[in-house]
Amino acid sequence: MSRTNAMGSTVVPGTACKPEVPDPDRPIMFAAAQIFICDGERCHGCHKEDPAERLRALIKEEGCHQGPERIKVTRTHCQGACRFRGFASVYQNGRARHYNQEASFSAWKGVHKWSDEEWRELLVALRAGRLPESLMSCRVAEQVYGA
């Protein structure tokens, strides 16, 4: 039995979304926001479970996995923020309905300790174009060197 991905393409057996026949003319799926979770050696060791898979399940439960408010999760090997351990960065698409310049980029530490409710709060905030108030103690301050 063959599976299909959200774009309607038949996927390679054993994968969730990799199309058997890549179509270079098909556009990348729109995402209102993208969450990059560090999966590097140092961060990965602090996770009890796979945070990307757990977050993807929560995104589906919240209905944020498709449509104009789609939130995408991407594992990164290393984001160079090892001192924060469980680290994630979030980018909002500038063309998203609730885009807010102030919340367009955020970096978060200690995400390996977050409960499902904390992740849900981040998802709700992203959909509204704001930062989650109760998680601000986990936000990594932005700094521009030489400014």
N, CA, C and O of each residue as an XYZ file, in Angstrom:
588
protein
N       0.841     -1.174      0.000
C       0.000      0.000      0.000
C       0.890      1.244      0.000
O       1.775      1.374      0.846
N       0.666      2.132     -0.919
C       1.492      3.336     -0.992
C       0.836      4.466     -0.203
O      -0.387      4.550     -0.100
N       1.674      5.322      0.342
C       1.209      6.477      1.107
C       1.396      7.727      0.277
O       2.217      7.759     -0.640
N       0.626      8.765      0.604
C       0.795     10.053     -0.062
C       1.043     11.115      0.990
O       0.593     11.001      2.131
N       1.769     12.155      0.586
C       2.030     13.266      1.501
C       0.940     14.327      1.357
O      -0.007     14.147      0.592
N       1.075     15.432      2.091
C       0.069     16.499      2.083
C      -0.081     17.161      0.719
O      -1.097     17.802      0.451
N       0.913     17.012     -0.137
C       0.854     17.603     -1.474
C       0.268     16.629     -2.501
O       0.134     16.968     -3.677
N      -0.085     15.408     -2.047
C      -0.698     14.438     -2.942
C       0.277     13.549     -3.689
O      -0.135     12.781     -4.559
N       1.570     13.636     -3.366
C       2.583     12.825     -4.038
C       2.756     11.499     -3.311
O       2.673     11.449     -2.083
N       2.995     10.422     -4.062
C       3.313      9.132     -3.468
C       4.689      9.239     -2.828
O       5.622      9.763     -3.436
N       4.816      8.733     -1.577
C       6.070      8.883     -0.846
C       6.902      7.612     -0.862
O       6.385      6.508     -1.033
N       8.201      7.795     -0.680
C       9.156      6.692     -0.613
C       8.800      5.839      0.606
O       8.588      6.386      1.689
N       8.730      4.512      0.456
C       8.416      3.653      1.601
C       9.372      3.914      2.776
O      10.581      4.054      2.586
N       8.816      3.977      3.973
C       9.614      4.212      5.171
C       9.793      5.681      5.513
O      10.397      6.005      6.536
N       9.276      6.583      4.672
C       9.364      8.013      4.964
C       7.963      8.577      5.117
O       6.986      7.964      4.688
N       7.871      9.740      5.727
C       6.567     10.358      5.948
C       6.150     11.264      4.801
O       4.961     11.383      4.504
N       7.127     11.909      4.148
C       6.724     12.888      3.144
C       7.606     12.954      1.902
O       7.265     13.676      0.964
N       8.720     12.237      1.854
C       9.642     12.320      0.722
C       8.988     11.734     -0.529
O       8.685     10.541     -0.560
N       8.764     12.557     -1.565
C       8.090     12.058     -2.762
C       8.968     11.087     -3.562
O      10.183     11.258     -3.658
N       8.320     10.067     -4.130
C       9.063      9.117     -4.972
C       9.595      9.813     -6.219
O      10.714      9.544     -6.654
N       8.795     10.706     -6.791
C       9.189     11.444     -7.991
C       9.191     12.932     -7.648
O       8.132     13.558     -7.591
N      10.381     13.502     -7.418
C      10.438     14.929     -7.084
C       9.992     15.793     -8.263
O      10.348     15.521     -9.410
N       9.222     16.820     -7.978
C       8.758     17.758     -9.003
C       9.412     19.108     -8.729
O       8.976     19.827     -7.830
N      10.460     19.471     -9.492
C      11.172     20.728     -9.218
C      10.310     21.971     -9.452
O      10.659     23.058     -8.992
N       9.202     21.821    -10.154
C       8.341     22.974    -10.415
C       7.270     23.173     -9.345
O       6.573     24.188     -9.342
N       7.139     22.215     -8.447
C       6.145     22.338     -7.384
C       6.721     23.259     -6.307
O       7.862     23.072     -5.886
N       5.947     24.249     -5.857
C       6.468     25.179     -4.845
C       6.612     24.514     -3.477
O       5.968     23.508     -3.181
N       7.470     25.102     -2.660
C       7.619     24.654     -1.279
C       6.319     25.004     -0.556
O       5.746     26.070     -0.782
N       5.864     24.119      0.299
C       4.617     24.384      1.019
C       4.751     25.617      1.905
O       5.769     25.810      2.569
N       3.732     26.429      1.907
C       3.691     27.632      2.714
C       3.691     27.266      4.195
O       3.033     26.307      4.598
N       4.405     28.003      4.982
C       4.360     27.856      6.443
C       4.279     29.257      7.037
O       5.061     30.134      6.670
N       3.349     29.468      7.942
C       3.222     30.759      8.620
C       4.380     30.955      9.592
O       4.808     32.079      9.854
N       4.879     29.835     10.121
C       6.015     29.890     11.044
C       6.783     28.578     10.934
O       6.238     27.543     10.550
N       8.064     28.652     11.283
C       8.896     27.456     11.268
C       9.690     27.410     12.564
O      10.321     28.388     12.965
N       9.644     26.241     13.213
C      10.360     26.026     14.464
C      11.539     25.108     14.174
O      11.360     23.989     13.694
N      12.742     25.586     14.467
C      13.957     24.805     14.274
C      14.406     24.284     15.633
O      14.766     25.065     16.514
N      14.384     22.965     15.802
C      14.782     22.357     17.066
C      16.172     21.765     16.910
O      16.415     20.952     16.017
N      17.081     22.176     17.783
C      18.439     21.658     17.734
C      18.447     20.182     18.094
O      17.899     19.772     19.117
N      19.075     19.397     17.241
C      19.172     17.959     17.434
C      20.643     17.550     17.414
O      20.986     16.398     17.147
N      21.510     18.539     17.708
C      22.939     18.269     17.734
C      23.294     17.360     18.899
O      22.452     17.082     19.753
N      24.524     16.900     18.938
C      24.964     15.925     19.937
C      24.709     16.395     21.369
O      24.213     15.620     22.187
N      25.034     17.636     21.682
C      24.871     18.121     23.053
C      23.406     18.337     23.414
O      22.986     17.985     24.517
N      22.628     18.904     22.511
C      21.206     19.128     22.809
C      20.429     17.821     22.797
O      19.539     17.615     23.622
N      20.760     16.945     21.868
C      20.012     15.693     21.733
C      20.096     14.853     23.009
O      19.132     14.184     23.378
N      21.229     14.889     23.670
C      21.418     14.094     24.878
C      20.523     14.502     26.035
O      20.308     13.706     26.949
N      19.991     15.730     26.020
C      19.152     16.181     27.129
C      17.677     15.878     26.898
O      16.865     16.075     27.801
N      17.312     15.404     25.708
C      15.912     15.105     25.408
C      15.542     13.700     25.870
O      16.253     12.739     25.576
N      14.437     13.579     26.589
C      13.938     12.274     27.010
C      13.302     11.555     25.831
O      13.378     10.331     25.721
N      12.679     12.321     24.959
C      12.027     11.774     23.776
C      12.358     12.688     22.604
O      12.992     13.726     22.790
N      11.948     12.325     21.435
C      12.223     13.126     20.242
C      11.326     14.368     20.264
O      10.123     14.254     20.031
N      11.890     15.558     20.541
C      11.052     16.752     20.655
C      10.385     17.154     19.344
O       9.284     17.703     19.358
N      11.034     16.891     18.213
C      10.436     17.264     16.935
C       9.174     16.435     16.674
O       8.155     16.978     16.246
N       9.234     15.147     16.926
C       8.060     14.290     16.711
C       6.948     14.638     17.691
O       5.774     14.667     17.324
N       7.323     14.900     18.929
C       6.322     15.290     19.928
C       5.641     16.592     19.521
O       4.420     16.719     19.620
N       6.434     17.560     19.062
C       5.882     18.847     18.646
C       5.013     18.697     17.402
O       3.967     19.338     17.295
N       5.436     17.859     16.469
C       4.608     17.626     15.269
C       3.242     17.058     15.647
O       2.230     17.433     15.055
N       3.207     16.157     16.627
C       1.935     15.590     17.083
C       1.053     16.681     17.699
O      -0.154     16.712     17.458
N       1.650     17.570     18.489
C       0.887     18.671     19.093
C       0.375     19.629     18.022
O      -0.747     20.129     18.112
N       1.195     19.880     17.017
C       0.791     20.764     15.923
C      -0.423     20.182     15.206
O      -1.350     20.915     14.861
N      -0.423     18.880     14.981
C      -1.592     18.239     14.350
C      -2.817     18.340     15.248
O      -3.914     18.627     14.769
N      -2.642     18.104     16.557
C      -3.761     18.210     17.496
C      -4.366     19.607     17.482
O      -5.582     19.762     17.596
N      -3.513     20.629     17.342
C      -3.968     22.019     17.343
C      -4.456     22.476     15.965
O      -4.942     23.598     15.821
N      -4.328     21.618     14.960
C      -4.777     21.977     13.614
C      -3.867     22.963     12.907
O      -4.305     23.681     12.008
N      -2.593     23.005     13.308
C      -1.621     23.941     12.721
C      -0.737     23.260     11.689
O       0.286     23.828     11.307
N      -1.082     22.080     11.227
C      -0.231     21.331     10.308
C      -0.553     21.570      8.842
O       0.144     21.059      7.966
N      -1.592     22.333      8.564
C      -1.946     22.619      7.177
C      -2.701     23.939      7.109
O      -3.117     24.490      8.128
N      -2.867     24.428      5.901
C      -3.603     25.671      5.716
C      -2.761     26.911      5.944
O      -1.541     26.821      6.077
N      -3.408     28.071      5.991
C      -2.675     29.347      6.062
C      -1.950     29.593      7.375
O      -1.107     30.488      7.443
N      -2.248     28.830      8.418
C      -1.553     29.007      9.693
C      -0.651     27.822      9.994
O      -0.390     27.516     11.158
N      -0.171     27.149      8.944
C       0.673     25.967      9.090
C       1.977     26.325      9.801
O       2.618     27.330      9.496
N       2.348     25.478     10.753
C       3.616     25.632     11.462
C       4.456     24.404     11.151
O       4.013     23.271     11.340
N       5.657     24.637     10.678
C       6.556     23.561     10.271
C       7.644     23.376     11.325
O       8.124     24.343     11.916
N       8.023     22.124     11.550
C       9.093     21.799     12.503
C      10.255     21.211     11.716
O      10.063     20.334     10.873
N      11.451     21.691     11.990
C      12.657     21.211     11.323
C      13.717     20.908     12.370
O      13.971     21.711     13.268
N      14.331     19.735     12.241
C      15.469     19.397     13.109
C      16.716     20.026     12.503
O      16.914     19.998     11.288
N      17.546     20.588     13.357
C      18.833     21.097     12.885
C      19.915     20.291     13.582
O      19.697     19.773     14.677
N      21.060     20.183     12.967
C      22.137     19.437     13.617
C      22.701     20.236     14.784
O      22.811     19.715     15.894
N      23.055     21.485     14.546
C      23.596     22.323     15.612
C      23.314     23.780     15.260
O      23.565     24.229     14.141
N      22.791     24.498     16.235
C      22.536     25.928     16.023
C      23.566     26.783     16.751
O      23.445     28.008     16.796
N      24.583     26.132     17.322
C      25.654     26.871     17.983
C      25.240     27.495     19.304
O      25.835     28.482     19.738
N      24.239     26.939     19.937
C      23.757     27.476     21.210
C      23.810     26.392     22.284
O      22.882     26.247     23.080
N      24.894     25.642     22.295
C      25.032     24.481     23.186
C      24.862     24.853     24.655
O      24.376     24.043     25.443
N      25.253     26.056     25.028
C      25.162     26.448     26.441
C      23.730     26.475     26.943
O      23.497     26.457     28.152
N      22.754     26.519     26.018
C      21.351     26.541     26.413
C      20.720     25.151     26.434
O      19.563     25.001     26.825
N      21.468     24.144     26.020
C      20.958     22.773     25.881
C      19.709     22.769     25.004
O      19.743     23.345     23.917
N      18.638     22.163     25.418
C      17.448     22.075     24.566
C      17.088     23.419     23.980
O      16.477     24.244     24.659
N      17.458     23.660     22.716
C      17.349     24.976     22.093
C      16.468     24.914     20.848
O      16.515     23.949     20.085
N      15.678     25.943     20.660
C      14.851     26.052     19.457
C      14.811     27.505     19.020
O      14.845     28.415     19.847
N      14.738     27.712     17.718
C      14.548     29.059     17.191
C      13.297     29.048     16.320
O      12.956     28.036     15.708
N      12.621     30.191     16.278
C      11.349     30.291     15.578
C      11.389     31.486     14.635
O      11.783     32.586     15.023
N      10.981     31.258     13.404
C      10.857     32.326     12.412
C       9.417     32.388     11.937
O       8.795     31.359     11.674
N       8.893     33.598     11.831
C       7.567     33.778     11.259
C       7.718     34.264      9.828
O       8.590     35.079      9.525
N       6.871     33.761      8.961
C       6.868     34.158      7.560
C       6.311     35.582      7.458
O       5.240     35.878      7.988
N       7.045     36.448      6.777
C       6.637     37.845      6.631
C       5.340     38.026      5.875
O       4.752     39.107      5.907
N       4.879     36.986      5.193
C       3.617     37.079      4.458
C       2.464     36.388      5.189
O       1.351     36.303      4.669
N       2.738     35.903      6.386
C       1.694     35.241      7.166
C       0.648     36.259      7.609
O       0.939     37.442      7.783
N      -0.555     35.775      7.783
C      -1.682     36.645      8.125
C      -1.421     37.457      9.398
O      -1.736     38.647      9.431
N      -0.866     36.859     10.427
C      -0.667     37.547     11.704
C       0.795     37.903     11.939
O       1.255     37.918     13.080
N       1.528     38.189     10.862
C       2.945     38.521     10.995
C       3.115     39.757     11.871
O       2.380     40.736     11.740
N       4.093     39.693     12.762
C       4.409     40.805     13.654
C       5.930     40.913     13.694
O       6.607     39.975     14.115
N       6.460     42.032     13.265
C       7.914     42.229     13.209
C       8.589     41.944     14.546
O       9.662     41.341     14.580
N       7.974     42.371     15.649
C       8.556     42.164     16.978
C       8.687     40.680     17.333
O       9.584     40.297     18.084
N       7.805     39.857     16.800
C       7.812     38.431     17.118
C       8.294     37.589     15.940
O       8.112     36.372     15.931
N       8.904     38.228     14.951
C       9.270     37.510     13.723
C      10.399     36.495     13.933
O      10.490     35.512     13.197
N      11.242     36.723     14.915
C      12.282     35.749     15.266
C      12.347     35.659     16.774
O      12.306     36.672     17.473
N      12.449     34.445     17.267
C      12.654     34.257     18.701
C      13.479     32.997     18.906
O      13.403     32.054     18.119
N      14.261     32.995     19.966
C      15.094     31.844     20.309
C      14.738     31.437     21.732
O      14.523     32.280     22.603
N      14.681     30.113     21.948
C      14.189     29.587     23.212
C      15.150     28.557     23.792
O      15.673     27.710     23.067
N      15.379     28.632     25.099
C      16.268     27.683     25.774
C      15.441     26.768     26.673
O      14.329     27.107     27.076
N      16.003     25.612     26.976
C      15.352     24.685     27.887
C      14.084     24.051     27.360
O      13.246     23.602     28.142
N      13.925     24.007     26.044
C      12.677     23.470     25.482
C      12.507     21.979     25.771
O      11.397     21.454     25.692
N      13.594     21.303     26.102
C      13.497     19.884     26.434
C      12.717     19.663     27.732
O      12.277     18.548     28.013
N      12.551     20.724     28.517
C      11.801     20.636     29.770
C      10.349     21.091     29.609
O       9.561     20.973     30.547
N       9.989     21.606     28.439
C       8.651     22.148     28.255
C       7.591     21.054     28.277
O       7.782     19.957     27.752
N       6.476     21.388     28.899
C       5.321     20.487     28.904
C       4.542     20.688     27.603
O       4.809     21.627     26.853
N       3.595     19.819     27.346
C       2.742     19.982     26.164
C       2.007     21.312     26.223
O       1.802     21.948     25.189
N       1.606     21.743     27.415
C       0.888     23.011     27.553
C       1.775     24.194     27.175
O       1.307     25.159     26.570
N       3.048     24.118     27.531
C       3.971     25.205     27.166
C       4.170     25.248     25.656
O       4.177     26.327     25.062
N       4.330     24.088     25.033
C       4.446     24.056     23.571
C       3.166     24.596     22.931
O       3.227     25.335     21.949
N       2.012     24.229     23.486
C       0.739     24.726     22.949
C       0.657     26.245     23.069
O       0.150     26.915     22.169
N       1.155     26.786     24.178
C       1.145     28.240     24.333
C       1.984     28.907     23.249
O       1.590     29.940     22.707
N       3.134     28.325     22.930
C       3.958     28.871     21.849
C       3.193     28.809     20.523
O       3.201     29.773     19.759
N       2.537     27.687     20.251
C       1.791     27.543     18.996
C       0.663     28.569     18.898
O       0.473     29.181     17.846
N      -0.074     28.758     19.972
C      -1.173     29.734     19.982
C      -0.616     31.137     19.745
O      -1.186     31.919     18.983
N       0.501     31.450     20.402
C       1.113     32.771     20.231
C       1.576     32.975     18.785
O       1.379     34.050     18.219
N       2.185     31.956     18.190
C       2.639     32.074     16.803
C       1.469     32.337     15.868
O       1.566     33.158     14.955
N       0.362     31.637     16.098
C      -0.817     31.823     15.252
C      -1.384     33.235     15.392
O      -2.020     33.741     14.467
N      -1.156     33.874     16.546
C      -1.672     35.215     16.789
C      -0.635     36.293     16.480
O      -0.943     37.481     16.577
N       0.593     35.902     16.108
C       1.634     36.874     15.783
C       2.189     37.584     17.004
O       2.532     38.764     16.937
N       2.277     36.875     18.115
C       2.814     37.482     19.337
C       3.745     36.493     20.018
O       3.871     35.343     19.598
N       4.397     36.960     21.080
C       5.263     36.095     21.881
C       4.477     35.576     23.080
O       3.636     36.297     23.618
N       4.734     34.339     23.511
C       4.001     33.778     24.651
C       4.482     34.374     25.971
O       5.638     34.195     26.356
N       3.600     35.073     26.652
C       3.963     35.798     27.874
C       4.571     34.911     28.959
O       5.590     35.279     29.543
N       3.978     33.758     29.242
C       4.460     32.963     30.373
C       5.778     32.237     30.079
O       6.385     31.676     30.991
N       6.216     32.242     28.843
C       7.469     31.569     28.490
C       8.640     32.538     28.316
O       9.736     32.121     27.942
N       8.422     33.804     28.580
C       9.459     34.805     28.308
C      10.746     34.557     29.095
O      11.814     34.982     28.654
N      10.680     33.887     30.239
C      11.905     33.586     30.989
C      12.770     32.568     30.237
O      13.954     32.426     30.542
N      12.200     31.866     29.269
C      12.939     30.893     28.453
C      13.470     31.508     27.163
O      14.199     30.854     26.418
N      13.111     32.753     26.898
C      13.545     33.385     25.648
C      14.999     33.822     25.769
O      15.414     34.369     26.791
N      15.759     33.574     24.721
C      17.152     33.993     24.663
C      17.185     35.410     24.115
O      16.631     35.685     23.051
N      17.832     36.303     24.841
C      17.897     37.709     24.437
C      18.653     37.842     23.122
O      19.653     37.164     22.884
N      18.158     38.719     22.290
C      18.824     38.988     21.002
C      19.908     40.029     21.216
O      19.758     40.951     22.018
N      20.990     39.865     20.495
C      22.081     40.819     20.616
C      22.757     40.935     19.264
O      23.043     39.927     18.618
N      23.011     42.153     18.839
C      23.746     42.386     17.609
C      25.137     42.869     18.012
O      25.275     43.879     18.701
N      26.151     42.151     17.584
C      27.515     42.500     17.961
C      27.970     43.748     17.211
O      27.708     43.903     16.019
N      28.644     44.618     17.919
C      29.196     45.825     17.319
C      28.179     46.943     17.170
O      28.497     47.987     16.600
N      26.975     46.753     17.666
C      25.938     47.786     17.534
C      26.016     48.769     18.670
O      25.223     49.709     18.728
